Amino acid sequence: MNDGPLASADLDALVPAWIDWAGAAAQLGVSVGRVRTMIREHELAAAVPRPGAGQQVPADFLQDGEVVKGLPGLLTVLHDGGYDDRECIAWLFTDLDLPGRPIDALRENRGSEVKRRAQSMAF
């Protein structure tokens, strides 16, 4: 995509908390290399929240030592629709009247509507 409001969104303002790859690895009980692979395979998404920060993962993507249920599939749908990690993160943290943000719906196990909306965006 790279040309709409998602591409230019201020991620640092949208996402309340970020963790670096080492922090994500520690929470998931895996190596930093595995986190890198998870990002590459769209099981997780990472972005640079502010200049000079380095790539980080939104803390809300992890819950109880695991990746939030439904997130990997949703990220795959969004990537298949042409969105990059930065745009995926912006979309997940933008209020879409679900009620609330898509990431909140996923964390509360209300992911069906989120997935439906993501699929419709991909076409």
C-alpha positions as CSV (number, residue, x, y, z in Angstrom):
1,M,0.0,0.0,0.0
2,N,2.4,2.6,1.3
3,D,0.4,5.7,0.2
4,G,-2.6,6.0,2.5
5,P,-3.1,7.1,6.1
6,L,-1.9,3.8,7.5
7,A,1.5,4.2,5.9
8,S,2.0,7.7,7.5
9,A,0.4,6.8,10.9
10,D,2.4,7.8,14.0
11,L,2.9,4.3,15.4
12,D,4.5,5.7,18.6
13,A,1.2,7.5,19.4
14,L,-1.1,4.6,18.3
15,V,0.7,1.8,20.2
16,P,0.8,2.2,24.0
17,A,3.8,-0.1,24.6
18,W,6.6,-1.6,22.6
19,I,9.1,-4.4,23.3
20,D,12.4,-5.1,21.6
21,W,13.0,-8.5,20.0
22,A,14.9,-9.8,23.0
23,G,12.0,-8.9,25.3
24,A,9.6,-10.6,22.9
25,A,11.9,-13.7,22.9
26,A,12.0,-13.8,26.7
27,Q,8.2,-13.5,26.9
28,L,7.6,-16.2,24.3
29,G,10.4,-18.5,25.7
30,V,12.2,-18.6,22.3
31,S,15.4,-17.2,20.9
32,V,15.8,-13.8,19.3
33,G,16.5,-15.7,16.0
34,R,13.1,-17.4,16.3
35,V,11.4,-14.0,16.8
36,R,13.1,-12.7,13.7
37,T,11.7,-15.8,11.8
38,M,8.3,-15.2,13.3
39,I,8.3,-11.6,12.0
40,R,9.5,-12.8,8.5
41,E,6.8,-15.4,8.4
42,H,4.1,-12.9,9.5
43,E,3.4,-14.6,12.8
44,L,4.4,-11.3,14.4
45,A,4.9,-7.8,13.0
46,A,7.6,-5.3,13.9
47,A,8.3,-1.7,13.1
48,V,10.4,1.3,14.1
49,P,8.0,3.3,16.4
50,R,10.1,6.4,16.4
51,P,13.4,7.5,14.8
52,G,16.4,5.8,16.4
53,A,14.4,3.2,18.3
54,G,15.2,0.1,16.2
55,Q,12.6,-2.4,15.2
56,Q,10.2,-3.4,18.0
57,V,7.0,-5.5,18.5
58,P,3.8,-4.0,20.0
59,A,3.5,-5.5,23.5
60,D,-0.2,-6.1,22.9
61,F,0.8,-8.8,20.3
62,L,1.8,-11.1,23.2
63,Q,-0.5,-12.4,25.9
64,D,0.2,-15.0,28.6
65,G,3.5,-16.0,27.0
66,E,2.1,-16.6,23.5
67,V,1.3,-14.7,20.4
68,V,-2.3,-13.4,20.6
69,K,-4.7,-16.0,19.1
70,G,-5.6,-15.2,15.5
71,L,-2.8,-12.6,15.0
72,P,-0.7,-14.7,12.6
73,G,-3.6,-15.5,10.3
74,L,-4.7,-11.9,10.3
75,L,-1.2,-10.7,9.5
76,T,-1.0,-13.1,6.6
77,V,-4.4,-11.8,5.2
78,L,-3.2,-8.2,5.5
79,H,0.2,-9.0,3.9
80,D,-1.5,-10.9,1.1
81,G,-3.5,-7.7,0.5
82,G,-0.3,-5.7,0.0
83,Y,0.1,-4.2,3.5
84,D,3.5,-4.0,5.1
85,D,4.2,-4.6,8.8
86,R,4.0,-0.9,9.6
87,E,0.5,-0.6,7.9
88,C,-0.6,-3.8,9.6
89,I,0.3,-2.4,13.0
90,A,-1.4,0.9,12.3
91,W,-4.6,-0.9,11.2
92,L,-4.6,-3.1,14.3
93,F,-4.3,-0.2,16.6
94,T,-6.8,2.1,14.9
95,D,-10.4,2.3,16.3
96,L,-12.7,0.7,13.7
97,D,-16.0,0.7,15.7
98,L,-15.8,-3.1,16.4
99,P,-16.2,-1.7,19.2
100,G,-12.7,-0.6,19.7
101,R,-9.4,-1.5,18.0
102,P,-8.9,-4.7,16.1
103,I,-6.1,-5.7,18.5
104,D,-8.5,-5.4,21.5
105,A,-11.0,-7.7,19.7
106,L,-8.3,-10.3,19.1
107,R,-7.1,-10.2,22.7
108,E,-10.7,-10.7,23.9
109,N,-11.2,-13.6,21.5
110,R,-13.6,-11.6,19.3
111,G,-11.5,-12.0,16.1
112,S,-14.2,-13.1,13.6
113,E,-15.3,-9.6,12.7
114,V,-11.7,-8.4,12.6
115,K,-10.8,-11.2,10.1
116,R,-13.8,-10.4,8.0
117,R,-12.9,-6.8,7.7
118,A,-9.2,-7.6,6.9
119,Q,-10.4,-10.0,4.2
120,S,-12.6,-7.4,2.6
121,M,-9.7,-4.9,2.6
122,A,-7.5,-7.4,0.8
123,F,-9.7,-7.4,-2.3
